[in-house]
Amino acid sequence: MSRNQEEKSDSFPSEAELFNALTKSAFDFLERSIDEFADSPKFSTIHFASAIELFLKARLMLEHWLLILDKPDQADKVSFFKGNAKTTTPDQTIERLRRIANVSIQQTWKDIFTKIAQHRNKMVHFVHAGASQVGRADEQKQLAEEQCGGWLALRTLLSEWPEFAGFKNDISRVGIKMEGHRTYLQKAFEAKEPELRFHRDGGGRCIDCPSCGFLSVKVETPVGAIAEARCLVCRYFRGAEITLTCVNEDCKQPIHFTSYEGPTDSCLACGEGIASDEVREQLDTGEGVHSGNYMDHTPINCPQCVGYHTVVKHHELYICTQCFDVGTKYGICGYCSEGQLGGVSDHSYATGCEFCDGAVGNIRDD
């Protein structure tokens, strides 16, 4: 072997090549999970959880390959590229994405990822109903709900992250395969259909669930432009439907979207573009917060998407104009004095909030 051949054989793949390899492996695990769902819920869950981990690690590795190591300071490049190094846990990966890559993952998505990971751990380490009783309808229904929610989270993230733009065909292919999970939720839909029909007959709105795909999301009476919306079939769509008005004076048609999907780029009726500042303007009702004898216009951040000053007041509700999370209250951090949607800890001066480390953290840094 020549010296040039030896150098080539010893060379390491680039981070872009590793990103593509990890992402392709993630899709492989995901599709295998769907294919084996009917016959092996155990391995379907294990492979689904593995796919989630790989997608998150692929995004983190684009920052630097060291970041997906459990202990970057003890990195051995040869061991890493041979696959012998210990890598981050899902929680570590998400935290490093937030702190280092400035990539935030909504708490809703983190919760479903955690749920699937916990279910995976039970199946791997303990006796579990899904491992031996493949035919149990209630077990398969629960797993179908979880995976529909997990795919909704993954699909949303992969669509938002421009680094995955080259995998649109893979995303579409998995989306088509996931439609098969509706079989395991059909009876749940049939049981809830009378309630949904009653709601529609009374003038209420029902919309398709972006998670399970049924016409099963019950939209409640709106407060201004915001209406609570929840799926009666699966447990993983609970948010809001938001209605804007097209800014085109000749159109003025309503533009509906969910808090999970966000608005389209343009009005479906006339094609008029929808700018982010126009969305904020329509959602901000211009009402300050009454605090004593004055109006408090404290800027409010969103802990779901780590949006900085993205929250506005909409009548008696608060909504983030970046991720469209909705709440009924906010709190003010005792240390940084910033508002936070949903409230802050009673000990926020010491521990801080999503946007600061508090007094304890600053003392530690010193």
C-alpha positions as a printed Julia matrix, in Angstrom:
366×3 Matrix{Float64}:
   0.0     0.0    0.0
   1.36    3.43  -0.95
   1.76    6.24   1.52
  -1.1     8.16  -0.14
  -3.36    5.14   0.22
  -2.42    4.79   3.88
  -3.21    8.47   4.52
  -6.52    8.1    2.76
  -7.46    5.0    4.75
  -6.61    6.81   7.99
  -8.61    9.93   7.14
 -11.79   10.69   9.03
 -15.19   11.55   7.53
 -16.29   15.14   7.72
 -19.03   16.29  10.09
 -21.32   16.79   7.07
 -20.74   13.17   6.04
 -21.36   11.98   9.57
 -24.52   14.1    9.72
 -25.85   12.45   6.57
 -24.94    8.99   7.84
 -26.6     9.55  11.22
 -29.73   11.01   9.62
 -30.05    8.11   7.17
 -29.66    5.68  10.07
 -32.38    7.57  11.96
 -34.77    7.2    9.04
 -33.84    3.51   8.75
 -34.71    2.93  12.42
 -37.91    4.95  12.06
 -39.16    3.04   9.02
 -38.22   -0.28  10.58
 -40.17    0.72  13.68
 -43.29    1.36  11.61
 -42.9    -1.82   9.56
 -42.64   -4.05  12.64
 -45.33   -2.29  14.68
 -48.07   -4.87  14.09
 -45.98   -7.95  14.86
 -43.5    -6.65  17.41
 -44.54   -3.61  19.47
 -41.48   -4.2   21.66
 -38.9    -3.75  18.91
 -41.01   -1.08  17.24
 -40.78    1.04  20.4
 -37.06    0.39  20.81
 -36.31    1.4   17.23
 -38.59    4.46  17.37
 -36.76    5.73  20.46
 -33.4     5.08  18.79
 -34.49    7.11  15.75
 -35.36   10.1   17.94
 -31.92    9.99  19.6
 -30.14    9.81  16.24
 -32.04   12.77  14.77
 -31.15   14.93  17.78
 -27.5    13.84  17.76
 -27.25   14.46  14.02
 -28.36   18.06  14.5
 -25.99   18.57  17.45
 -23.02   17.09  15.6
 -23.31   19.77  12.92
 -21.94   22.14  15.57
 -18.98   19.84  16.29
 -18.52   16.08  16.62
 -17.12   16.51  20.15
 -20.51   17.7   21.39
 -22.17   14.3   21.06
 -19.6    12.72  23.37
 -20.58   12.19  26.98
 -17.25   13.71  28.11
 -15.82   15.91  25.34
 -12.74   16.71  27.41
 -11.73   13.03  27.26
 -12.29   12.7   23.53
 -10.35   10.16  21.52
 -10.96   10.72  17.82
  -9.91    7.22  16.8
 -12.26    5.62  19.33
 -15.09    7.9   18.29
 -14.88    7.09  14.6
 -14.62    3.39  15.41
 -17.88    3.69  17.35
 -16.34    2.92  20.74
 -16.97    6.25  22.49
 -19.82    6.85  24.92
 -22.19    9.48  23.54
 -24.72   11.82  25.11
 -28.06   10.83  26.57
 -31.18   12.36  24.95
 -31.47   14.86  27.82
 -27.81   15.87  27.43
 -28.26   16.24  23.69
 -31.29   18.5   24.06
 -29.57   20.61  26.71
 -26.45   21.07  24.57
 -28.58   21.97  21.57
 -30.17   24.72  23.66
 -27.05   26.05  25.32
 -24.49   25.69  22.55
 -26.36   25.57  19.25
 -29.17   27.93  20.34
 -31.65   25.32  19.14
 -34.68   25.04  21.38
 -37.1    22.12  21.58
 -40.52   22.82  22.99
 -41.39   21.23  26.31
 -44.3    19.47  24.59
 -41.88   17.7   22.27
 -39.45   16.91  25.09
 -42.3    15.33  27.07
 -43.3    12.95  24.28
 -39.66   12.04  23.58
 -39.23   11.25  27.28
 -42.41    9.19  27.29
 -41.22    7.06  24.38
 -37.74    6.67  25.94
 -39.27    5.54  29.25
 -41.46    3.06  27.44
 -38.39    1.78  25.57
 -36.49    1.33  28.84
 -39.31   -0.71  30.34
 -39.37   -2.99  27.32
 -35.61   -3.48  27.36
 -35.06   -3.97  31.08
 -38.35   -5.22  32.54
 -41.23   -7.55  31.8
 -43.68   -5.53  29.76
 -47.1    -6.31  28.32
 -46.04   -5.19  24.87
 -43.19   -7.65  24.8
 -45.31  -10.78  25.08
 -48.92   -9.89  24.36
 -48.6    -8.58  20.84
 -52.3    -8.82  20.08
 -53.58   -6.66  22.94
 -55.62   -3.86  21.4
 -55.21   -1.49  24.34
 -51.42   -1.91  24.28
 -51.19   -1.25  20.57
 -53.53    1.73  20.87
 -51.28    3.29  23.53
 -48.16    2.71  21.43
 -49.88    4.09  18.33
 -50.82    7.24  20.25
 -47.25    7.7   21.48
 -45.7     7.18  18.06
 -48.2     9.51  16.38
 -47.23   12.15  18.93
 -43.54   11.38  18.49
 -43.78   11.65  14.72
 -45.66   14.96  14.99
 -42.79   16.29  17.11
 -40.08   14.94  14.79
 -41.87   16.09  11.63
 -42.25   19.59  13.04
 -38.61   19.82  14.1
 -37.22   18.37  10.87
 -39.34   20.79   8.86
 -38.18   23.75  10.95
 -34.49   22.84  10.86
 -33.08   23.9    7.47
 -30.22   21.41   7.84
 -32.71   18.61   7.04
 -34.08   20.23   3.89
 -32.43   17.55   1.77
 -34.51   14.83   3.41
 -37.99   15.99   2.35
 -38.64   12.77   0.43
 -37.73   10.69   3.49
 -40.04   12.78   5.68
 -42.87   12.36   3.19
 -42.31    8.6    2.92
 -42.4     8.14   6.71
 -45.52   10.32   6.92
 -47.33    8.02   4.49
 -46.24    4.94   6.44
 -47.42    6.47   9.72
 -50.96    6.63   8.35
 -51.15    2.9    9.06
 -51.3     3.7   12.79
 -54.84    5.0   12.26
 -55.97    1.36  12.18
 -55.16    1.01  15.88
 -56.99    4.24  16.76
 -60.09    3.66  14.65
 -62.21    2.3   17.5
 -61.26    5.25  19.7
 -62.41    7.59  16.93
 -65.69    5.72  16.51
 -66.34    6.0   20.25
 -65.79    9.78  20.2
 -67.55   10.48  16.89
 -71.01   11.14  18.49
 -69.49   13.84  20.74
 -67.7    15.39  17.79
 -70.87   15.3   15.67
 -72.86   16.96  18.47
 -70.23   19.69  18.66
 -70.41   20.3   14.9
 -74.21   20.25  14.85
 -74.17   22.97  17.51
 -72.09   25.22  15.26
 -68.68   24.26  16.66
 -65.56   23.54  14.61
 -63.7    20.24  14.33
 -60.42   19.97  12.47
 -58.04   17.21  11.44
 -55.55   16.18  14.11
 -51.98   16.73  12.92
 -50.92   13.83  15.14
 -53.35   10.95  14.46
 -54.97   12.29  11.28
 -58.63   11.91  12.29
 -61.2    14.7   12.11
 -61.11   14.62  15.87
 -59.83   17.95  17.16
 -62.58   19.78  19.01
 -62.19   23.55  18.73
 -63.75   25.43  21.63
 -65.29   28.93  21.68
 -62.51   31.39  20.81
 -61.18   34.23  22.92
 -60.53   36.77  20.22
 -58.39   34.95  17.67
 -57.44   32.04  19.95
 -59.52   28.92  20.59
 -58.53   25.97  22.74
 -58.26   22.82  20.62
 -57.73   19.22  21.66
 -57.91   15.83  20.01
 -60.45   13.45  21.51
 -58.8    10.4   19.96
 -55.09   10.65  20.76
 -53.58   12.39  23.77
 -50.83   14.24  21.96
 -52.59   17.15  20.36
 -53.66   19.73  22.9
 -53.08   23.33  21.96
 -54.95   26.08  20.16
 -56.4    27.01  16.81
 -55.53   30.57  15.87
 -57.44   32.62  13.32
 -55.95   35.62  11.56
 -57.43   37.82   8.84
 -55.77   38.14   5.45
 -54.25   41.61   5.14
 -55.25   41.86   1.48
 -58.12   44.4    1.48
 -59.76   42.57  -1.43
 -59.62   39.23   0.4
 -59.95   39.53   4.18
 -60.51   35.76   4.43
 -59.84   33.99   7.74
 -56.54   32.15   8.01
 -56.72   29.2   10.42
 -53.71   27.39  11.84
 -52.86   25.36  14.92
 -50.32   26.22  17.58
 -48.36   23.13  16.5
 -48.08   23.91  12.81
 -47.96   27.71  12.74
 -49.27   29.88   9.9
 -48.68   29.17   6.24
 -46.4    31.48   4.27
 -49.35   32.93   2.37
 -53.13   33.17   2.38
 -54.62   30.07   0.77
 -57.45   32.12  -0.75
 -55.5    34.87  -2.53
 -51.8    34.05  -2.13
 -50.99   37.2   -0.14
 -47.84   36.7    1.94
 -48.04   36.46   5.71
 -45.2    38.31   7.45
 -44.22   37.56  11.05
 -44.71   41.19  12.09
 -48.27   41.07  10.72
 -48.96   37.94  12.77
 -47.68   39.66  15.9
 -49.68   42.8   15.16
 -52.94   40.89  14.88
 -52.32   38.84  18.02
 -51.18   41.75  20.17
 -54.37   43.41  21.41
 -52.34   46.29  22.83
 -53.39   45.72  26.42
 -50.89   46.16  29.2
 -51.02   44.16  32.4
 -52.71   45.89  35.3
 -50.39   45.98  38.29
 -51.58   48.25  41.08
 -52.38   51.67  39.7
 -50.34   51.46  36.51
 -50.01   49.44  33.36
 -47.08   47.04  33.34
 -45.53   46.48  29.92
 -42.9    44.01  31.09
 -41.45   42.13  28.09
 -42.31   38.43  28.29
 -40.19   35.51  27.08
 -41.35   32.03  26.09
 -39.75   29.03  27.85
 -41.21   26.6   25.32
 -39.18   27.84  22.37
 -36.79   30.14  24.29
 -38.29   33.07  22.4
 -36.9    36.41  23.58
 -39.68   38.98  24.12
 -41.94   37.0   21.77
 -45.01   36.84  24.04
 -47.89   39.3   23.66
 -51.17   39.74  25.51
 -54.27   38.73  23.6
 -57.29   39.86  25.62
 -56.96   37.78  28.82
 -54.56   35.28  27.3
 -50.84   35.35  26.54
 -49.4    33.9   23.34
 -45.91   33.43  21.96
 -45.72   34.8   18.43
 -42.87   32.41  17.6
 -44.13   28.97  18.69
 -47.75   29.99  19.47
 -47.8    28.46  22.92
 -50.73   29.91  24.88
 -51.06   30.57  28.6
 -53.29   32.37  31.05
 -50.5    33.95  33.11
 -46.86   34.93  33.26
 -44.34   35.46  36.02
 -41.42   37.81  36.56
 -38.01   36.33  37.38
 -36.71   37.6   40.69
 -33.18   37.82  39.34
 -33.31   39.13  35.76
 -36.75   40.81  36.06
 -37.83   39.35  32.7
 -41.33   38.02  32.21
 -41.83   34.31  31.46
 -44.94   32.74  29.99
 -46.55   30.33  32.43
 -44.8    31.67  35.51
 -41.47   31.23  37.3
 -40.23   29.37  40.35
 -40.93   30.8   43.81
 -37.14   30.79  44.25
 -36.37   32.44  40.92
 -33.98   35.0   42.46
 -31.7    32.14  43.5
 -32.31   29.64  40.7
 -33.17   31.99  37.83
 -35.49   31.2   34.95
 -35.17   29.71  31.46
 -33.24   32.82  30.42
 -30.82   33.32  33.33
 -28.95   31.26  35.91
 -30.05   33.29  38.92
 -27.9    34.44  41.81
 -26.6    30.94  42.55
 -25.46   30.42  38.98
 -23.68   33.75  38.83
 -21.9    33.13  42.1
 -20.74   29.75  40.78
 -19.45   31.39  37.6
 -17.44   33.85  39.65
